[in-house]
Amino acid sequence: MEQGYTVPTPIQAQAIPIVLSGRDLLGAAQTGTGKTAGFTLPLLQRLAPMATKSFSPALHPVRCLILTPTRELAIQVHESVKTYGKHIPLRSFVVYGGVNINPQIEELKRGVEILVATPGRLLDLVGQKAVNLGKVQILVLDEADRMLDMGFIPDIKRIIALLPAARQTLLFSATFSDEIRKLASQFQKDPATVEVARRNTPAEAVTQYVYHVDANKKRELLSHLVRKNEWEQVLVFTKTKHGANRLASQLQKDRINAATGCLLNYTQAWPSATELDTFLYARGGVPWRCTISPPSGVLSTPGLFTVGPCYQQCIVNSCPSAGALLDRQEQCAAANCPAECPGAGCQACVAAKCQAEVAACQSASSCE
């Protein structure tokens, strides 16, 4: 009630009883359906009897492990855990790459019952013997489809090998592709299935149109559609930063104001409406945004027209380096790369260690 919940969402109504029963769960739900509360609330209830106010780290082992593909999602999930569990003396913490590992090691020494983590940083901590996963009772794989796309599955398998065989495993994905079902069969035992949306269905709030046009006519068509429909705010997806800048320049020649920037790339978390607003209005309220290809998912920001991709879409889903670089940005930092190294899109990275990873992704994705 404190968070304004009066009636559970469909995913919550179906998932919560299953999680409380201790059974494995395979759940499909889009972003914004209340999925995080759907697994956070029941797992907090299941762990509540083991909560203690003791200061002894031994009484606060990791009992629940929540894995996410990106640091942004990890932070969001951890905030939900803290919000929903603020009246329960269970310790929670979040770990992810791109920051100094030492403060994370010190916090883990104090004991943590609920750990939210990205795979790469968690394995780094395991390698330094900073975390013991031998008492995990509940494993949550959030946005498993993105983990699959970003090449994290080998890391996931290494992590699961460290967990007790007798555990509850909850796997959530935006869609139930054949690959996700195969993944679930490897990690779960007779899971209950909850599917809020039809298989691979787009967000209902989004109307989609397809225009078949020659590649050299795309920009002209885009300009025509903007003027004809009097669109005031448009988000355009292109394959590369260079493509985004080139398109923005061409649109400006057509007297259409356009802005480009580094709001996201295909390895980063999807921006919220607030982040989009901040980006746009920080640039004088420009109504346009040209960016490179987004991750799996559909934008649902009200009043925003989405066009894309402007050029042939080529997201590096098959390149494991994408996930490795994203989650281990501290390696880039140690090699004197830019402080805000954006992972697999780090073309500015000058260190040989990062250059090799980037080159591997680029060679795997050359589809110009």
N, C-alpha and C positions, 0 to 999 in steps of 0.2 A: 504494500500500500504506500510506503514511503516514496517509492519510485514511480507512483502513478499507475501501477498495474491493477486492474480490476477484473479483466477477463483475459485468459491466456490466448496467445496467438495459436494458429493451427499446429505449428511445429512444436510449441511448448506443450499444448494439450496432449499430443501424441508421444512426445519424447520423454517428458518428465516421469510418467509412471514406469516406463521401461528402464530408465537410468536408476530409479529408486529400487527396482527389482533386482538390480545387479547384472542384468543381461547385456550382452554386447549389442551395439546399436549402429546401424548404417543409415544415416539421415541425409536427405537432399533438401536443401532450402536455399533460396536466394538471399542476398544481403538485404537487411532491413526487415526480416521476418521474425526477429526475436530469437534467433538460433542460439546466440551466446547465453542468454538467460535460460534457454531450454536445457542446456547441459550444466551451467554453473550453479543454478539453484539446487537441483537435486544432488549434485556431487557434494555441495556444501552440507546438505542435510545428512548425507551418508557418512561424511567425515566428522560431523559435529560430536558424536559420542567419544571420539578420540582426542578432542581438543583439550588442551591444558595450558594453564598460565605459568607453568614451570619455566625457569630460565635455562634448564639443562638442554643443550642441543640434542642429546641422545633421545629426548622425548619428543623431538620435532623432526622426524625423518621425512623424506619426500614420499608422500602417500599418493599424490595426484600429479601427473605430468601432462601438461598441455603443450603440444607442439604446433607452431604456426609457421607459415612460409616466410613472413617478413617481420621486421622489427616493429613496423607501425601497427600491424595486427596484434602482435604480442603485447604491445603497450595497451592497446584498446581492451584486449581480453583481461589483462591484469587489472585494469581500472574497474572492470565489471566485477571481478572477483573481490576486490577490496570494497566496492560499494555494496554488493549483496551480502558479503560476509562480515560487515563491520561489527556486528553484535556477537560474532563467534570467535573465540580466541584461537583461531587457526592462522599460522603465519604463511604469507604468500610473498613471492618475489618473481621478478621477470629478468631474464638474461638474453642478450642479443649482441651481435658483433658490431664493430665500428666504434666501440668505446673501450676505455681501459678495462682490462679484465680483472685487475687486482681488487677494486672495490666490490666486484661481484663475488670474488672468492671469499673476501672477509665477511660479506653478508651471509653467504651459504654456510660458513662455519658456525653461525649462531643457530642454525636449524631452520628449515622451511618445509611446511607440509604440502603446500600447493606451489608448484614451480611452472611458470610459463616460459617457454624458451623457443628460440630458433635453432634448427638442427646443428648448424656448424659451430656456433658458440657453445652449445651444450656438449658437443664432442670435445671441444677444446678444454672445457672444464673437467670432463671425465678424464681426459689425458693427463691433467694436472692433479688428479685425485682430489678435486675440490667438491665433488658431489657423488653421492652413492645412490644408485637407483634400485638397489636390491629389495626395497620395501614398498615399491610403487604398487598400489592397488587399483588405480584407475588411470588409463591412458586415453587422452583425447587428441585426435588428429583433426585439426581445424583447417578447412579449405584444402582438403587433400588433393583436389583437382589441380590447384595451383602448385602444390608441392611436386606433383607428378610433372607438370609442365616445366617447372624450374630445375628439374634434375636432382631433387632431394631424396629420391627413394633409396639410393644406396646408403645415405646417411641414416635414413629412417630405419632401415634394416639393421644397421649397426647398433642403433640405440635400443631397438626392441630386443635384440639379443642380450642386452644387459638387464632386462626387466624380468620379474618373476613370470613363470608360465601361467600361474593362476592369478589372473587379473581381469578387470573389465576394460574393454576397448570400445571407445566411441569414435566413429569416423564420420565426419561431416564434409559434404561436397555440394557445390552449386548444382551439379548434374550427376547423373548415374551413367557415365560412359562405360563401355566394356572394360576399359583399362582400370577404372575405379572399382568395378565389381571384382576384377581379378586381384587387385590390391587388397580388397577387403577379405577375400578368401584366404590370403596368406597370413593376415594378422588377426582375424576374428574367428570366433567359434559360434556357429549357428546364430548369427546376428538377427535381431528384429529389424525390419525395414520400415522407415518412415519417409515418404516422398510427398512433400507438400505441393511441389510443382510437377507438371508433366515432364517427361524426359527431354532434356536439352531445350526447354521452352524459354523464350526471352522474357524479360520483365514486361508485365502487362501494361505498365504505365508508358511504355515506349512504342510509338508507331514507326514502322520501318518501311522504307521505299528503296528499290533497287533501280538504278539507271544503267543501261548497257551503252557504253560510249567508248570511242577510241581513246587510247591513253593520252594522245596529244590534244584532246578536246576536253579533258576533265576540268581544267581550270576555267575554261570559258563557260562550261555548263554550270560550274559552281557559282561563278559571278552572276550568271543569268538567274539561277534559282534564288539567290539572295535578293536580287532586285525585284524579281517577280513576286516573291512571297513576303517581301519587306521584313526579312529576318533581322532582328536587332542584336541577338546574341547567339553565336555559333561556335561550336568546338569542333575542330578538324583534326583527324588523325592522319599522320603520314608515317612512313617507315623509319625515317632518320631525322636527326636534327637539321642536317643540311637540307633535306627535302622540305622541312617545315619553314626554314628561313627563306628558301627559294620561292615557295608558294606564297608566303607573306609578302615578299617583294613583288611578285606578279599581281597579287590582289591590290596592293597599294597603287600599282600602275593603272589598275581598273578603277581607281578612286574608291576603293573599299578599305577602310582602316583595319589593319590586322596587327596582332602582337604575337611574338614568339617568346619562348623562355624554357626553363628547365623545371617545369612543374612536376613532371613524372616521366618515367620510362617504363619499358615492359617488365622490369623486375621490381618496381616499387609498388607500394600500396595505392589503391585507387583513391583519388582525392575526394574529400567531402565537399558538399556544396559550399561550406564556409571557406574551405581552402581555395576553391575556384573563385569565389567572390573576392577574397583577399588578393589573389593573383590579378584578377581583372581590374579591380578598382585601384590597386597600387600603381597601375599603369594608366591612370587617368580615366578609368571607366571604359576602356576600349571594349567593343562588343565582340571581338574576335580572338580566337586562340588557336594556333596551329601547333600541334604536338606530335610526337612520334607514337607508334602503335601502342594501344593500351593492353593490359593483361586481360585474362578471361573475365567476362562480366559485362554488364550493360550499364551505361550511365543513365541515371534517372533524376538528374537535377531538373526541377520544374522550370519551364520557360527557356530551356537551353536546347537549341537545335544541334544535333550531332551529325556530322558528315564524315564518312571515312570508310576505308582509308582512301586518301587522295591519290596515293600511289600504291603499287602492288604491295600487299601486306606480307611481311616476312618476319614474324616474331620468332625468336630463337628458342622455341620450346624444347628442341632436342639437344641443346647445348648444356651439359652439366656445369660448365664454367659459370653460367649465369647465376645459378644458385650459390656456387662456391664463392664467387666474388661478392655477391650481395651480402651474404651472411658473414663474410670474413674481411670486412673492410679494414680491420685493424692491420691486416697484412699489408695493405696498400699504404696505410699511414706509416707503418714501420719502414717501408721502402721509400719514404719521402714523397709519396704521392699527394695530390691535393687533399686537404682536410675533409672536403665534402665529396670524396670519391663516390660516384653513384653506382658502383658495382660493375655489372657487365657492360654498361654504356660508357665506361671510363676511357674514352678516346684521348682525353687529356693526360692520362697517366703516362709518366715518362720512365718509370722504373721497369727494369727487365722482367721482374717477377709478374707484374701486372700486364705488361705488354704481351707476354706469351699467352695469357689467358684471353685477353681481348682478341688477339689475332686468331686464336682457335675458334672463338665465337663468330668472328667476322667471316672466316673461311667456310664455316659451316652454314652460313646464312646468306651467302652471296647470291642474290636473285635479282640483281638489277636488270 
